[in-house]
Amino acid sequence: MAVSQERSVCLGLWVLLLLSAGMEDVVEGCSCYPAHPQQLFCSAEIVIRAKISGEKIVSPSNSSSPYMKMIQYEIKMIKMFKGFDKAKDIQYVYTPVFSSLCGVKLDSNNKAGYLLSGSMWSDGRISIGQCDLVESWDNLSLSQKKNLNYRYQMGCECRINTCYTVPCASTGENECLWTDWLLDNSLNGEQARQYACIRRSDTSCSWYRGGPPPEKDFLDMTDP
């Protein structure tokens, strides 16, 4: 995924800093900008469903620094949701060893199923991190699983604006207001788990609830 500067600490920047400064300790942790699952989907280069079948520590750069080490997860890809033009089959994904560098820990012992999103390096390897859409498949709602197929993609031209305080007003017709944090103090609330922001036939954007039984297909911008 072409990770946005707003959303995550860029691994490449960390690598350059570590190499140039010769850092012995990581002084800052991973920082991710709050994002709706649809935003993470739209900004990702690769989105897949996979099972983790193994893991090992590797050093892609042949560096002796422990902070350059990566976890190589061996995976069995079940389905690809995004990235058909970039990869046909994916056997491995990579993440930093340290959580402070946004590394993620996945269960490789029980062949657990995950939704994985990430970016592709220039050599074709796939990188995942805490700021990507990485979630246990069993933890996803039915609506989220359905939205992965086409609804999230339908709304990639829409803008999702996170509401932190009131008043929180829309700045345009191509925008959906995300109020989970405001109403529930959570980034995994009703809108994150049940809704997608999609473009309508009149080019405006609005929340759409997938999965039965929705009371109405579209919600006004003022609705949660």
C-alpha positions as a Markdown table, in Angstrom:
| # | Residue | x | y | z |
|---|---|---|---|---|
| 1 | Met | 0.0 | 0.0 | 0.0 |
| 2 | Ala | 1.1 | 3.5 | -0.7 |
| 3 | Val | 1.0 | 4.4 | 3.0 |
| 4 | Ser | -0.2 | 8.0 | 3.6 |
| 5 | Gln | 2.1 | 10.2 | 5.7 |
| 6 | Glu | -1.0 | 11.1 | 7.8 |
| 7 | Arg | -1.7 | 7.5 | 8.7 |
| 8 | Ser | 1.6 | 5.8 | 9.6 |
| 9 | Val | 5.2 | 6.0 | 10.4 |
| 10 | Cys | 6.9 | 5.3 | 7.1 |
| 11 | Leu | 9.1 | 2.2 | 7.5 |
| 12 | Gly | 11.5 | 3.5 | 4.8 |
| 13 | Leu | 12.0 | 6.7 | 6.8 |
| 14 | Trp | 12.7 | 4.7 | 9.9 |
| 15 | Val | 15.3 | 2.6 | 8.0 |
| 16 | Leu | 17.1 | 5.7 | 6.8 |
| 17 | Leu | 17.1 | 7.3 | 10.2 |
| 18 | Leu | 18.4 | 4.2 | 11.9 |
| 19 | Leu | 21.2 | 3.7 | 9.3 |
| 20 | Ser | 22.3 | 7.3 | 9.3 |
| 21 | Ala | 22.1 | 7.9 | 13.0 |
| 22 | Gly | 23.3 | 4.5 | 14.2 |
| 23 | Met | 20.6 | 4.4 | 16.7 |
| 24 | Glu | 20.9 | 1.8 | 19.5 |
| 25 | Asp | 17.4 | 2.4 | 20.9 |
| 26 | Val | 14.1 | 3.2 | 19.3 |
| 27 | Val | 12.9 | 6.3 | 21.1 |
| 28 | Glu | 9.4 | 6.6 | 19.5 |
| 29 | Gly | 6.6 | 4.2 | 19.0 |
| 30 | Cys | 4.4 | 3.4 | 16.1 |
| 31 | Ser | 1.8 | 6.1 | 15.4 |
| 32 | Cys | -1.3 | 5.6 | 13.2 |
| 33 | Tyr | -3.8 | 8.2 | 12.2 |
| 34 | Pro | -7.4 | 7.1 | 13.0 |
| 35 | Ala | -8.9 | 5.6 | 9.8 |
| 36 | His | -12.2 | 3.9 | 8.9 |
| 37 | Pro | -11.6 | 0.3 | 7.4 |
| 38 | Gln | -12.7 | 1.7 | 4.0 |
| 39 | Gln | -10.0 | 4.3 | 4.1 |
| 40 | Leu | -7.4 | 1.6 | 4.9 |
| 41 | Phe | -8.8 | -0.5 | 2.0 |
| 42 | Cys | -8.7 | 2.4 | -0.5 |
| 43 | Ser | -5.1 | 3.4 | 0.4 |
| 44 | Ala | -3.8 | -0.2 | 0.3 |
| 45 | Glu | -2.0 | -1.6 | -2.7 |
| 46 | Ile | -2.8 | -5.2 | -1.7 |
| 47 | Val | -5.8 | -6.6 | 0.2 |
| 48 | Ile | -6.1 | -10.3 | 0.7 |
| 49 | Arg | -7.6 | -13.0 | 2.9 |
| 50 | Ala | -5.0 | -15.5 | 4.0 |
| 51 | Lys | -4.0 | -18.2 | 6.5 |
| 52 | Ile | -0.7 | -17.9 | 8.3 |
| 53 | Ser | 1.3 | -21.2 | 7.9 |
| 54 | Gly | 4.7 | -20.2 | 9.3 |
| 55 | Glu | 7.1 | -17.5 | 10.3 |
| 56 | Lys | 10.8 | -16.7 | 10.6 |
| 57 | Ile | 13.1 | -13.8 | 11.2 |
| 58 | Val | 14.9 | -12.4 | 8.2 |
| 59 | Ser | 17.2 | -9.5 | 7.4 |
| 60 | Pro | 16.2 | -8.2 | 3.9 |
| 61 | Ser | 18.9 | -5.5 | 3.9 |
| 62 | Asn | 21.7 | -7.9 | 5.2 |
| 63 | Ser | 22.1 | -5.4 | 8.0 |
| 64 | Ser | 23.4 | -6.4 | 11.4 |
| 65 | Ser | 21.1 | -3.9 | 13.2 |
| 66 | Pro | 18.3 | -5.7 | 15.1 |
| 67 | Tyr | 15.9 | -2.9 | 14.1 |
| 68 | Met | 16.3 | -3.9 | 10.4 |
| 69 | Lys | 15.1 | -7.4 | 11.0 |
| 70 | Met | 11.7 | -8.4 | 9.7 |
| 71 | Ile | 9.2 | -11.2 | 10.4 |
| 72 | Gln | 8.6 | -13.2 | 7.2 |
| 73 | Tyr | 5.1 | -14.8 | 7.5 |
| 74 | Glu | 4.4 | -17.7 | 5.1 |
| 75 | Ile | 0.8 | -17.5 | 4.0 |
| 76 | Lys | -1.7 | -19.4 | 2.0 |
| 77 | Met | -3.8 | -16.9 | 0.1 |
| 78 | Ile | -7.5 | -17.6 | 0.1 |
| 79 | Lys | -8.9 | -14.6 | -1.8 |
| 80 | Met | -7.6 | -11.4 | -3.2 |
| 81 | Phe | -9.8 | -8.3 | -2.9 |
| 82 | Lys | -7.4 | -5.7 | -4.3 |
| 83 | Gly | -4.1 | -5.8 | -6.1 |
| 84 | Phe | -4.9 | -8.0 | -9.1 |
| 85 | Asp | -2.7 | -5.8 | -11.3 |
| 86 | Lys | 0.2 | -6.1 | -9.0 |
| 87 | Ala | 0.4 | -9.7 | -7.8 |
| 88 | Lys | -1.1 | -13.0 | -8.9 |
| 89 | Asp | 0.0 | -15.2 | -6.0 |
| 90 | Ile | 1.4 | -14.1 | -2.6 |
| 91 | Gln | 3.4 | -16.6 | -0.5 |
| 92 | Tyr | 5.0 | -14.3 | 2.0 |
| 93 | Val | 4.3 | -11.0 | 3.8 |
| 94 | Tyr | 6.8 | -9.0 | 5.9 |
| 95 | Thr | 6.5 | -6.8 | 9.0 |
| 96 | Pro | 9.1 | -5.2 | 11.3 |
| 97 | Val | 10.1 | -7.3 | 14.3 |
| 98 | Phe | 9.5 | -4.5 | 16.7 |
| 99 | Ser | 6.0 | -3.1 | 17.4 |
| 100 | Ser | 7.6 | 0.3 | 17.9 |
| 101 | Leu | 8.3 | 0.2 | 14.2 |
| 102 | Cys | 4.7 | -0.7 | 13.5 |
| 103 | Gly | 5.3 | -4.5 | 13.3 |
| 104 | Val | 2.3 | -6.8 | 13.8 |
| 105 | Lys | 2.3 | -10.2 | 15.5 |
| 106 | Leu | 0.2 | -12.8 | 13.8 |
| 107 | Asp | -0.7 | -16.3 | 15.0 |
| 108 | Ser | 1.2 | -18.8 | 12.9 |
| 109 | Asn | 0.7 | -21.8 | 15.1 |
| 110 | Asn | -3.0 | -22.5 | 14.5 |
| 111 | Lys | -3.1 | -21.5 | 10.8 |
| 112 | Ala | -5.3 | -18.6 | 11.7 |
| 113 | Gly | -7.2 | -16.7 | 9.0 |
| 114 | Tyr | -6.6 | -12.9 | 8.6 |
| 115 | Leu | -7.5 | -10.0 | 6.5 |
| 116 | Leu | -4.2 | -8.5 | 5.4 |
| 117 | Ser | -3.6 | -5.2 | 3.6 |
| 118 | Gly | -0.3 | -3.6 | 2.8 |
| 119 | Ser | 2.2 | -2.1 | 0.3 |
| 120 | Met | 4.4 | -3.7 | -2.3 |
| 121 | Trp | 8.2 | -3.0 | -2.2 |
| 122 | Ser | 10.1 | -2.4 | -5.4 |
| 123 | Asp | 11.3 | -6.0 | -5.4 |
| 124 | Gly | 7.7 | -7.3 | -5.2 |
| 125 | Arg | 7.6 | -8.2 | -1.5 |
| 126 | Ile | 4.5 | -7.3 | 0.5 |
| 127 | Ser | 4.9 | -5.2 | 3.7 |
| 128 | Ile | 2.2 | -5.0 | 6.4 |
| 129 | Gly | 2.0 | -3.0 | 9.6 |
| 130 | Gln | -0.1 | -1.8 | 12.5 |
| 131 | Cys | -1.4 | 1.1 | 10.4 |
| 132 | Asp | -2.7 | -1.2 | 7.7 |
| 133 | Leu | -6.0 | -3.1 | 7.6 |
| 134 | Val | -4.8 | -6.3 | 9.5 |
| 135 | Glu | -7.5 | -8.1 | 11.3 |
| 136 | Ser | -8.5 | -11.6 | 12.3 |
| 137 | Trp | -11.0 | -12.8 | 9.7 |
| 138 | Asp | -13.3 | -14.1 | 12.5 |
| 139 | Asn | -13.4 | -10.7 | 14.1 |
| 140 | Leu | -14.8 | -9.0 | 11.0 |
| 141 | Ser | -18.6 | -8.4 | 10.8 |
| 142 | Leu | -20.7 | -9.8 | 8.0 |
| 143 | Ser | -21.1 | -6.3 | 6.5 |
| 144 | Gln | -17.3 | -5.8 | 6.5 |
| 145 | Lys | -16.7 | -9.0 | 4.7 |
| 146 | Lys | -19.3 | -8.1 | 2.1 |
| 147 | Asn | -17.9 | -4.5 | 1.7 |
| 148 | Leu | -14.5 | -5.9 | 0.9 |
| 149 | Asn | -15.9 | -7.4 | -2.4 |
| 150 | Tyr | -17.0 | -4.1 | -4.0 |
| 151 | Arg | -18.6 | -1.5 | -1.7 |
| 152 | Tyr | -15.4 | -0.2 | -0.3 |
| 153 | Gln | -14.0 | 0.2 | -3.8 |
| 154 | Met | -17.1 | 2.0 | -4.9 |
| 155 | Gly | -16.4 | 4.7 | -2.3 |
| 156 | Cys | -12.7 | 5.2 | -2.8 |
| 157 | Glu | -13.4 | 8.6 | -4.4 |
| 158 | Cys | -15.4 | 9.7 | -1.4 |
| 159 | Arg | -13.9 | 11.4 | 1.6 |
| 160 | Ile | -14.5 | 10.1 | 5.2 |
| 161 | Asn | -14.1 | 12.8 | 7.8 |
| 162 | Thr | -13.6 | 11.7 | 11.4 |
| 163 | Cys | -15.6 | 13.6 | 14.0 |
| 164 | Tyr | -13.9 | 14.2 | 17.3 |
| 165 | Thr | -16.0 | 17.1 | 18.7 |
| 166 | Val | -19.3 | 18.8 | 18.1 |
| 167 | Pro | -20.2 | 20.6 | 16.0 |
| 168 | Cys | -19.0 | 18.4 | 13.2 |
| 169 | Ala | -20.3 | 19.4 | 9.8 |
| 170 | Ser | -19.8 | 18.1 | 6.3 |
| 171 | Thr | -17.7 | 20.3 | 4.0 |
| 172 | Gly | -19.1 | 18.8 | 0.7 |
| 173 | Glu | -21.4 | 16.3 | -1.0 |
| 174 | Asn | -18.5 | 13.9 | -1.5 |
| 175 | Glu | -18.0 | 13.4 | 2.2 |
| 176 | Cys | -19.3 | 11.0 | 4.9 |
| 177 | Leu | -19.0 | 12.0 | 8.6 |
| 178 | Trp | -17.5 | 9.2 | 10.7 |
| 179 | Thr | -18.9 | 9.6 | 14.3 |
| 180 | Asp | -17.9 | 6.4 | 16.0 |
| 181 | Trp | -15.2 | 8.1 | 18.1 |
| 182 | Leu | -17.6 | 11.0 | 19.0 |
| 183 | Leu | -20.5 | 8.8 | 20.0 |
| 184 | Asp | -18.8 | 5.6 | 21.3 |
| 185 | Asn | -15.2 | 6.7 | 22.0 |
| 186 | Ser | -14.2 | 3.9 | 19.8 |
| 187 | Leu | -12.8 | 3.4 | 16.3 |
| 188 | Asn | -14.5 | 0.1 | 16.0 |
| 189 | Gly | -18.1 | 1.2 | 16.4 |
| 190 | Glu | -21.3 | 0.8 | 14.3 |
| 191 | Gln | -20.1 | 2.8 | 11.3 |
| 192 | Ala | -16.7 | 1.0 | 11.1 |
| 193 | Arg | -18.3 | -2.4 | 11.4 |
| 194 | Gln | -21.5 | -2.0 | 9.4 |
| 195 | Tyr | -21.2 | 0.8 | 6.9 |
| 196 | Ala | -19.4 | 1.9 | 3.7 |
| 197 | Cys | -19.3 | 5.4 | 2.3 |
| 198 | Ile | -20.2 | 5.1 | -1.4 |
| 199 | Arg | -20.8 | 7.4 | -4.3 |
| 200 | Arg | -24.4 | 7.6 | -5.4 |
| 201 | Ser | -25.7 | 8.1 | -8.9 |
| 202 | Asp | -25.9 | 11.9 | -8.3 |
| 203 | Thr | -22.2 | 11.8 | -7.5 |
| 204 | Ser | -22.8 | 12.6 | -3.8 |
| 205 | Cys | -21.5 | 10.3 | -1.1 |
| 206 | Ser | -23.4 | 8.7 | 1.7 |
| 207 | Trp | -23.2 | 5.9 | 4.2 |
| 208 | Tyr | -24.6 | 2.5 | 3.1 |
| 209 | Arg | -25.3 | -0.3 | 5.4 |
| 210 | Gly | -24.6 | -3.8 | 4.1 |
| 211 | Gly | -26.0 | -7.1 | 5.5 |
| 212 | Pro | -29.6 | -7.7 | 6.6 |
| 213 | Pro | -31.7 | -6.1 | 7.8 |
| 214 | Pro | -31.0 | -2.4 | 7.0 |
| 215 | Glu | -33.8 | 0.0 | 7.9 |
| 216 | Lys | -32.9 | 2.1 | 4.9 |
| 217 | Asp | -30.2 | 1.9 | 2.3 |
| 218 | Phe | -28.7 | 5.4 | 2.7 |
| 219 | Leu | -28.3 | 7.6 | 5.7 |
| 220 | Asp | -28.2 | 11.4 | 5.6 |
| 221 | Met | -25.0 | 13.1 | 6.6 |
| 222 | Thr | -26.5 | 14.1 | 9.9 |
| 223 | Asp | -27.3 | 10.4 | 10.8 |
| 224 | Pro | -24.7 | 8.4 | 12.9 |
